Every structure is written in structure tokens, then in C-alpha cells.
Amino acid sequence: MSKLGKILVAMSGGIDSTVAALLLHEQGYEVIGVTMKTWDYQSSGTKNGKETGCCSLDSLQDARSVAVKLGFHHFILDIREEFGQSVIDNFVEEYLAGRTPNPCVMCNTHIKWNALLKRANALDCEFIATGHYARIKKLNQRYYISKAKDLNKDQSYVLWGLSQDSLARSMYPLAEFEKPEVRKMAYERGYESLSKKGESYEICFVPDNDYRSFLKAKDQDLEARVNQGLFLDQAGQVIGKHEGYPFYTIGQRKGLGQAFGKPMFVTDIDSINNTVTLGEIHDLERKSLWIQKPNWMKYETVIHKDELVTKVRYKDPGHVSSLSVDGDLLRVDFPYSVRGVAPGQSSVVYEADDIVCGGIIVKSEKLNPV
């Protein structure tokens, strides 16, 4: 047995998780690879006729071949039932509630880490590792996520929901590397085809990126129930008809199905009345938002500092903000307006590169309410 002990590495078959496993193997850990089967292509409702993503047969075989070549054990972990109940069902429910879900956050928070830790315990592994680009730090006995060296690849935003127990046993071997370095390491170790593998930004269970078709496949009566809803302007006046509120997202401009004489954006979605409110780009501006059940990382509770920055989307650069408690919710206020705030998405608060807390957006307040 290795002096460094056993470590369970989540391997999707992609370059990042593969290089993470390679590095840990070279450092002297006894690596055990595990690939998680989270969904079935046949039940996804996709239309492109091609199975892609981290759960494809090719990906599973790629992960296993690395393990065989390096001589460590590899397992396939079937978590389709848990994934379907907690991630896919939530994905559908959120759209039907007029919100925009973030399934990667849900999966990391409620499924992947729990499944990995359970299997790690069974295999007597002290740590688990993934190919995420993020750092784990510790301050005053608290673990927290911090941004990776490669800010272009940083994935801290989708890890805000991890518990202290999960963070205490997690490792991110790619934290101090940039993506070109990772590709070079794969190439130098004889994985030339893997080093040239492209990036995937799709939702794993919607590999054709057509979430509308996915929703229709999951709820076959949906289209009939929501068809012919109403577009409203900022004053609440009817300005057209739409295909159904679940098929639109906050900030959407293209795909509205009709012209309005000027660029119009989705600003509000009402699932009860099947209405979608449109406005000009300035109508997307918000001055405050509220998140529920925040997960505190660097600190245990609300802090009052001048340089907190909040991201409201994965690729959002972040906005100066302040925090306060508002009943059961955490309120985030911005001194300058912020666009693209969508209920259902994650709001993650940073102090420099460190995550203070994160949570799901439940509502926001307009800059200039009508």
C-alpha cells in the first residue's frame, strides 16, 4: 500500500480528470478510479442521434483504458436513480416554476460528492479527487473554495454548495495549472488524442443543448398546456403571444418568434399566468437580490466588508456588493446595477478569490421599479 494512502478519483474520460489521476498516481497515491453513470441517452429526449458527454460509452471506455494502462482499479458507479430524482426532476420542476436551474450545482451539492464519499469509505480511501479547476483552502478550522490559477477555466462558481465534510476530504490536482499546461502533460504522457479533445459546455443530460425538447420529452402534455401564452410589456399590456413560459429564460433576446421593432429581452416569467414580460436592455437592471439557504464557506455567518464581489452567472465577472440578513433570506445589494439576475441561478459571494457563501436566487428588485 502506498505511503500516501488510497485516493478515489472521479474519472469522466475527459482530459482534466485523466490528468488529475495521472498526477496523483505519479505522486505516489494508490489511485482508484471511478466513473459515475448519471443518465441514459435513450431517455434524454435528445434529437442529434449521437450519444455525447461524460456518460457516453466512449467516455466510460476512455476512463477505464487509462486505469488499465497505469495498473490501478477502476469502477463504474451507477447513480442514475439518485441523479434522476435530485437533478433531472429538479431541472424540470424549476423550469415549470418559471425559474432557470443550474443542474451542475445541484449535482455537485447533492449527488456526486455524496456518492464519491460513500464509495471512498467502502474502499478505505481517505480522500477523493476530481478534475475541477479550483483551490481548497483552510482558515480557522473552516474549509472553503478559492478560484483556480487559470481564471479562464475556474470552476469555483459551481462548487459553492459543498459541505465542510466534503471539502475536508477533497483534492483538486489541477488547481495550480492552466489548461494549456494540462494539455501538454497529457501529450507528454502519451495521450495525444486526449490532449486535443475539445471542451464540453453542455448539460450532460441535454447533449444537444435543446432544453425545450428535453422538457417536452419529460412532460408530453407540456406544450399543449402552455401554448399560446402572452407576451407583456413593462406596463403589463399584451404585445404578442408566445409558445409557453417554460421555454424562455431571463435575459433572452433571440428566439422570441416575432419582431417588435427594437431589441427586446425577457425580464420576467410568470408561471401561474403563463406570461412572459419583455423589455429593453435597461429593464434587466437590478439593484438587489435574495438567496435562500446560503452555504457559508470562508466565514460562518454574514460579514460586512467593502470589497465583497458577487457573481450571478458562471461567466459573470462579478459585482461589488454588500450582505445583510432579511428574515430567512440573505440579501445582496449592489451599488451599481446588475443585469441577468435570474431566479433559480446561483449567486456566489467572493472575498478576493475566496468564496464567502453561495445560494440560489429566489427574487430580485429592479433598479427603477415601475
GUTORMI-69912 format. One record per residue (C-alpha): residue number from 0; y, z, x. Coordinates in pm, whole numbers. Example, Ala and Ser with C-alpha at 12.3 -4.5 7.8 and 13.67 -1.06 7.14 Angstrom:
// residues 2
PT num     yy     zz     xx
PT   0   -450    780   1230
PT   1   -106    714   1367
This chain:
// residues 370
PT num     yy     zz     xx
PT   0      0      0      0
PT   1    349    -85    123
PT   2    561    197    265
PT   3    842     81     36
PT   4    615    107   -266
PT   5    549   -119   -562
PT   6    818   -313   -744
PT   7    782   -513  -1064
PT   8    980   -838  -1052
PT   9   1069  -1031  -1368
PT  10   1000  -1395  -1285
PT  11   1117  -1669  -1520
PT  12   1006  -1953  -1294
PT  13   1367  -2035  -1206
PT  14   1530  -2025   -864
PT  15   1709  -1691   -899
PT  16   1412  -1476   -997
PT  17   1191  -1659   -748
PT  18   1424  -1592   -456
PT  19   1461  -1230   -571
PT  20   1082  -1194   -549
PT  21   1073  -1371   -209
PT  22   1337  -1140    -62
PT  23   1165   -824   -182
PT  24    831   -949    -51
PT  25    988  -1017    289
PT  26   1148   -673    294
PT  27    803   -518    264
PT  28    773   -419   -100
PT  29    442   -461   -278
PT  30    565   -713   -532
PT  31    406   -755   -872
PT  32    539  -1048  -1071
PT  33    567  -1054  -1448
PT  34    676  -1339  -1673
PT  35    779  -1249  -2024
PT  36    674  -1472  -2313
PT  37    950  -1420  -2566
PT  38    922  -1705  -2814
PT  39    721  -2005  -2932
PT  40    873  -2350  -2912
PT  41    682  -2458  -3224
PT  42    866  -2202  -3437
PT  43   1212  -2253  -3290
PT  44   1333  -2529  -3520
PT  45   1450  -2743  -3226
PT  46   1463  -3119  -3250
PT  47   1464  -3258  -2898
PT  48   1086  -3284  -2877
PT  49   1082  -3118  -2536
PT  50    995  -2761  -2450
PT  51   1250  -2615  -2211
PT  52   1378  -2279  -2097
PT  53   1225  -1968  -1945
PT  54    926  -1959  -2179
PT  55    803  -2316  -2129
PT  56    455  -2376  -1987
PT  57    611  -2530  -1676
PT  58    820  -2217  -1613
PT  59    520  -1989  -1651
PT  60    321  -2202  -1409
PT  61    609  -2214  -1157
PT  62    629  -1834  -1154
PT  63    254  -1794  -1115
PT  64    236  -2051   -831
PT  65    490  -1851   -628
PT  66    282  -1536   -671
PT  67    -37  -1715   -570
PT  68    127  -1867   -263
PT  69    261  -1531   -144
PT  70    -51  -1338   -240
PT  71     80  -1091   -496
PT  72    -32  -1018   -851
PT  73    129  -1190  -1148
PT  74    104  -1109  -1518
PT  75    228  -1269  -1838
PT  76    379  -1015  -2075
PT  77    373  -1117  -2441
PT  78    676   -968  -2614
PT  79    714  -1233  -2886
PT  80    681   -982  -3170
PT  81    945   -742  -3035
PT  82   1172  -1028  -2936
PT  83   1147  -1186  -3278
PT  84   1223   -864  -3459
PT  85   1511   -743  -3241
PT  86   1670  -1059  -3104
PT  87   1591  -1360  -3321
PT  88   1617  -1172  -3651
PT  89   1944  -1016  -3536
PT  90   2071  -1360  -3434
PT  91   2011  -1497  -3783
PT  92   2143  -1186  -3959
PT  93   2466  -1188  -3760
PT  94   2545  -1550  -3844
PT  95   2466  -1480  -4210
PT  96   2713  -1191  -4193
PT  97   2985  -1423  -4061
PT  98   2969  -1291  -3706
PT  99   2891  -1458  -3372
PT 100   2598  -1286  -3197
PT 101   2523  -1255  -2827
PT 102   2142  -1268  -2806
PT 103   2125  -1227  -2426
PT 104   2293   -887  -2452
PT 105   2059   -783  -2733
PT 106   1757   -895  -2534
PT 107   1860   -713  -2217
PT 108   1958   -397  -2401
PT 109   1672   -358  -2643
PT 110   1379   -570  -2525
PT 111   1348   -683  -2164
PT 112   1419   -359  -1982
PT 113   1208   -152  -2219
PT 114    917   -393  -2178
PT 115    958   -406  -1800
PT 116    977    -29  -1760
PT 117    673     21  -1980
PT 118    471   -223  -1770
PT 119    613    -76  -1446
PT 120    491    269  -1549
PT 121    147    132  -1626
PT 122    129    -35  -1284
PT 123    274    263  -1095
PT 124    589     73   -993
PT 125    893    285   -913
PT 126   1144      0   -956
PT 127   1191   -322  -1149
PT 128   1392   -618  -1022
PT 129   1546   -929  -1176
PT 130   1737  -1231  -1051
PT 131   2066  -1129  -1214
PT 132   2390  -1164  -1021
PT 133   2532   -812  -1045
PT 134   2553   -488   -847
PT 135   2433   -141   -936
PT 136   2644    148   -811
PT 137   2638    525   -850
PT 138   2925    773   -888
PT 139   2899   1142   -978
PT 140   2534   1105  -1076
PT 141   2613    812  -1306
PT 142   2481    460  -1254
PT 143   2691    162  -1351
PT 144   2708   -216  -1323
PT 145   2962   -385  -1099
PT 146   3042   -752  -1051
PT 147   2838   -956   -804
PT 148   2969  -1107   -483
PT 149   2951  -1453   -643
PT 150   3208  -1421   -920
PT 151   3124  -1770  -1045
PT 152   2771  -1652  -1121
PT 153   2847  -1289  -1206
PT 154   2634  -1169  -1500
PT 155   2766   -816  -1537
PT 156   2903   -901  -1883
PT 157   2554   -935  -2034
PT 158   2426   -611  -1877
PT 159   2671   -363  -2028
PT 160   2410   -222  -2268
PT 161   2163    -91  -2010
PT 162   2091    282  -2019
PT 163   2123    524  -1730
PT 164   1744    547  -1708
PT 165   1713    168  -1687
PT 166   1982    137  -1420
PT 167   1830    415  -1209
PT 168   1514    210  -1171
PT 169   1663   -140  -1145
PT 170   1735   -362   -845
PT 171   1927   -689   -821
PT 172   1836   -851   -488
PT 173   2087  -1136   -533
PT 174   2390   -909   -573
PT 175   2530   -987   -229
PT 176   2457  -1360   -223
PT 177   2635  -1666   -355
PT 178   2443  -1935   -540
PT 179   2457  -2192   -253
PT 180   2301  -1929    -25
PT 181   2024  -1871   -277
PT 182   1951  -2244   -296
PT 183   1942  -2260     84
PT 184   1699  -1968    103
PT 185   1466  -2140   -143
PT 186   1481  -2465     53
PT 187   1419  -2297    389
PT 188   1113  -2119    248
PT 189    950  -2441    135
PT 190   1065  -2453   -227
PT 191   1261  -2778   -206
PT 192   1221  -2882   -570
PT 193   1317  -2534   -686
PT 194   1627  -2535   -466
PT 195   1752  -2841   -656
PT 196   1671  -2703  -1001
PT 197   1967  -2719  -1238
PT 198   2133  -2434  -1424
PT 199   2044  -2347  -1782
PT 200   2314  -2215  -2011
PT 201   2119  -2250  -2334
PT 202   1996  -1974  -2561
PT 203   1630  -1954  -2465
PT 204   1503  -1990  -2821
PT 205   1752  -2267  -2910
PT 206   1692  -2502  -2615
PT 207   1865  -2800  -2779
PT 208   2178  -2583  -2835
PT 209   2175  -2676  -3205
PT 210   2200  -2331  -3360
PT 211   2274  -2484  -3702
PT 212   1931  -2648  -3716
PT 213   1775  -2325  -3592
PT 214   1934  -2126  -3875
PT 215   1825  -2385  -4131
PT 216   1469  -2376  -3998
PT 217   1461  -1996  -4018
PT 218   1615  -1986  -4368
PT 219   1516  -2302  -4551
PT 220   1731  -2223  -4856
PT 221   2039  -2153  -4647
PT 222   2200  -2496  -4665
PT 223   2170  -2509  -5045
PT 224   2316  -2159  -5081
PT 225   2625  -2206  -4865
PT 226   2704  -2576  -4902
PT 227   3047  -2672  -5035
PT 228   3232  -2361  -4926
PT 229   3611  -2365  -4898
PT 230   3846  -2406  -4605
PT 231   4157  -2190  -4645
PT 232   4489  -2193  -4463
PT 233   4659  -1881  -4329
PT 234   4819  -1818  -4669
PT 235   4481  -1831  -4844
PT 236   4536  -2173  -5002
PT 237   4243  -2417  -5031
PT 238   4276  -2709  -4788
PT 239   3926  -2855  -4796
PT 240   3552  -2800  -4825
PT 241   3303  -2709  -4554
PT 242   2925  -2715  -4501
PT 243   2872  -2339  -4515
PT 244   3028  -2041  -4338
PT 245   2730  -1964  -4104
PT 246   2781  -2300  -3933
PT 247   3122  -2212  -3787
PT 248   3244  -1978  -3515
PT 249   3578  -1818  -3437
PT 250   3793  -2048  -3222
PT 251   3603  -2363  -3318
PT 252   3816  -2680  -3330
PT 253   3571  -2970  -3321
PT 254   3309  -3042  -3586
PT 255   3515  -2931  -3886
PT 256   3419  -3251  -4067
PT 257   3769  -3359  -4168
PT 258   4115  -3420  -4028
PT 259   4415  -3200  -4104
PT 260   4689  -3395  -3928
PT 261   4707  -3144  -3642
PT 262   4461  -2940  -3433
PT 263   4311  -2666  -3648
PT 264   4091  -2376  -3539
PT 265   3858  -2135  -3717
PT 266   4038  -1800  -3731
PT 267   3838  -1601  -3988
PT 268   3500  -1622  -4161
PT 269   3428  -1457  -4497
PT 270   3053  -1442  -4562
PT 271   3089  -1286  -4908
PT 272   3312  -1560  -5050
PT 273   3182  -1841  -4827
PT 274   3529  -1922  -4699
PT 275   3643  -2027  -4354
PT 276   4009  -1977  -4267
PT 277   4177  -2228  -4038
PT 278   4500  -2205  -3843
PT 279   4684  -2333  -3542
PT 280   4605  -2207  -3196
PT 281   4860  -1925  -3212
PT 282   4681  -1789  -3520
PT 283   4391  -1692  -3293
PT 284   4605  -1440  -3106
PT 285   4500  -1076  -3136
PT 286   4662   -756  -3015
PT 287   4375   -509  -3072
PT 288   4003   -496  -3126
PT 289   3749   -229  -3215
PT 290   3397   -188  -3078
PT 291   3115     21  -3216
PT 292   2874    247  -3029
PT 293   3017    184  -2682
PT 294   2777    232  -2393
PT 295   2958    429  -2124
PT 296   2872    345  -1766
PT 297   3109    450  -1487
PT 298   3251    738  -1690
PT 299   3107    947  -1972
PT 300   3399    905  -2210
PT 301   3738    743  -2270
PT 302   3962    717  -1966
PT 303   4334    648  -1959
PT 304   4420    425  -1666
PT 305   4674    149  -1622
PT 306   4452   -118  -1474
PT 307   4165   -150  -1716
PT 308   4066   -508  -1792
PT 309   3864   -618  -2095
PT 310   3656   -934  -2132
PT 311   3590  -1062  -2484
PT 312   3363  -1354  -2383
PT 313   3123  -1427  -2099
PT 314   3361  -1667  -1920
PT 315   3674  -1477  -2018
PT 316   3889  -1391  -1712
PT 317   3976  -1054  -1868
PT 318   4290   -895  -2007
PT 319   4484   -579  -1921
PT 320   4406   -320  -2187
PT 321   4406     46  -2288
PT 322   4145    255  -2470
PT 323   4160    511  -2747
PT 324   3921    668  -2997
PT 325   3964    560  -3359
PT 326   3719    753  -3575
PT 327   3369    634  -3486
PT 328   3503    328  -3305
PT 329   3660    260  -2968
PT 330   3994     83  -2995
PT 331   4108   -160  -2726
PT 332   4478   -254  -2722
PT 333   4634   -540  -2528
PT 334   4998   -555  -2414
PT 335   4975   -934  -2435
PT 336   4800  -1144  -2697
PT 337   4435  -1240  -2652
PT 338   4260  -1541  -2805
PT 339   3898  -1592  -2900
PT 340   3814  -1242  -3024
PT 341   3506  -1284  -3243
PT 342   3320  -1010  -3433
PT 343   2963   -988  -3306
PT 344   3052  -1076  -2949
PT 345   3062   -821  -2667
PT 346   3376   -655  -2539
PT 347   3329   -522  -2186
PT 348   3586   -298  -2016
PT 349   3622   -305  -1637
PT 350   3799    -95  -1378
PT 351   3841   -347  -1097
PT 352   3483   -483  -1061
PT 353   3312   -186  -1225
PT 354   3205   -167  -1589
PT 355   3357    130  -1768
PT 356   3187     56  -2100
PT 357   3089   -216  -2338
PT 358   3019   -262  -2706
PT 359   3001   -506  -2997
PT 360   3329   -618  -3153
PT 361   3343   -527  -3522
PT 362   3704   -619  -3606
PT 363   4039   -716  -3457
PT 364   4406   -711  -3550
PT 365   4629  -1015  -3548
PT 366   4935  -1034  -3329
PT 367   5155  -1116  -3623
PT 368   4973  -1027  -3947
PT 369   5075  -1237  -4249
